[in-house]
Amino acid sequence: MKDQDSKKYIKLGVTGIVVIVVSLLFFFLLFRLGELFHALGTIIEIVAPFIYGAVFAYILSPICNRFEKLFSKLFRVDERNKVIDVVSIAITLFLAAAFLVVLSVLVIPDVWDSIIGIAYAIPGYLTKANAWLHETLSNRPEIQAYWDEIYVSAAARVTEWLHSDLFSTMGTIIDGVSTHIFAFFGTLKNFLLGILISAYFLGCRKRLAAQSRMILYSVIPGKWADLIEDEVHYIDRMFNGFLFGKLVDSAIIGLLCFVGTSIMRFRSALLISVIVGITNIIPIFGPFIGAVPCALLLLFQNPLHCLYFLIFIVVLQQVDGNFIGPKILGNTTGLSSFWVLFSILLFGGLWGIFGMIVGVPLFAVIYDIIRRLTLHGLEKHNRTELAAAYDSEFHTAPETKEKRRPRFGKKSKKDADGINENATEETTNTEEKG
């Protein structure tokens, strides 16, 4: 009895000490939050090339996997053959680099020509617009006189600014531009290093996955490790399927846009197509975000072309939304239109353009976790009929064709044996490679 009491008091004492230490650590971090964020920013800046490399490798891994499967079928060898791995990685990186180089060579000159053309054309457009408006208001002399007064005053202010404040403003602009140029070259350096590092990530991605799996099962109990592994696979399928599908869909839309604008003989057809294709990656709002600058560009060049472009982009997005997008993506996320819109607005408000791109698959993962927790709670309280009634009433589609493990209950012996066999096989392969 005394031993039990002493153990009880020891546990209470250890618990109290842990609570005090955690509380002190929490308050220390709370009052040093600025320094903590600064240190975190410094660390992220240092490892930025590795972050870029990991992102590039993740985006390119589906292409690399497909090359491995193709070569393994052609030459009838195992996909884990080192020669197959090296050749697949080399071809994948070559295609990615060639795509970036071709895109830069084609787009940058067109962007520069468009900017210079607009800069030279703006004064003439403003003069023509003023003459048109002056003639339009000829029947309203009082409004015409008021407009002429505004135009003359604005022209005088612009002239005064050009002669007095231009140089000071240019100095401020140059300082800001120089800062952004240094930041741009720093980002470019990290970008190029990231491409090189992505080759290493692609080469050791299978070994890293096996090592991560061993660490997971060595630290966390089996049931929870199974759940975490299952959710990680689901996250990978969600992000990989959605992002890769959106990239393919956007490339097709950009190509169709280039064909259409070239047939209609728009100036800067390539620049417009690149903008439309890149912004199409953003769900729902992407087409509108890309159409606005392109329409303004065409408005300065030819107002009639601007009108034709708006009609064309509406038709193109209808084709994408009803035919191309569903064929490529399907219902990858399983989210309703309401939750797609909610996720874009939420994560777009938090992280900007990046949040709008990753918001849909990220929210789909959060939605899946909440759904599984809800089903587990219903099973625990013997209210599974609510889930059955919900599925029956709202015709809920199956989450995926691939069978997933039990949600939070005990797994069957068959599942456990399968997991143990896979773990043993991967451990053996890792030992042979290592």
Secondary structure, 3 states (H helix, E strand, C coil): CHHHHHHHHHHHHHHHHHHHHHHHHHHHHHHCHHHHHHHHHHHHHHCHHHHHHHHHHHHHHHHHHHHHHHHHHHHCCCCCCHHHHHHHHHHHHHHHHHHHHHHHHHHHHHHHHHHHHHHHHHHHHHHHHHHHHHHHHHHCHHHHHHHHHHHHHHHHHHHHHHHHCHHHHHHHHHHHHHHHHHHHHHHHHHHHHHHHHHHHHHHCHHHHHHHHHHHHHHHCCHHHHHHHHHHHHHHHHHHHHHHHHHHHHHHHHHHHHHHHHHHCCCCCHHHHHHHHHHHCCCCCCHHHHHHHHHHHHHHHHCHHHHHHHHHHHHHHHHHHHHHHHHHHCCCCCCCCHHHHHHHHHHHHHHHCHHHHHHHHHHHHHHHHHHHHHHHHHHHHCCCHHHHHHHHHHHCCCCCCCCCCCCCCCCCCHHHHHHHHHHHHHHHHHHHHHC
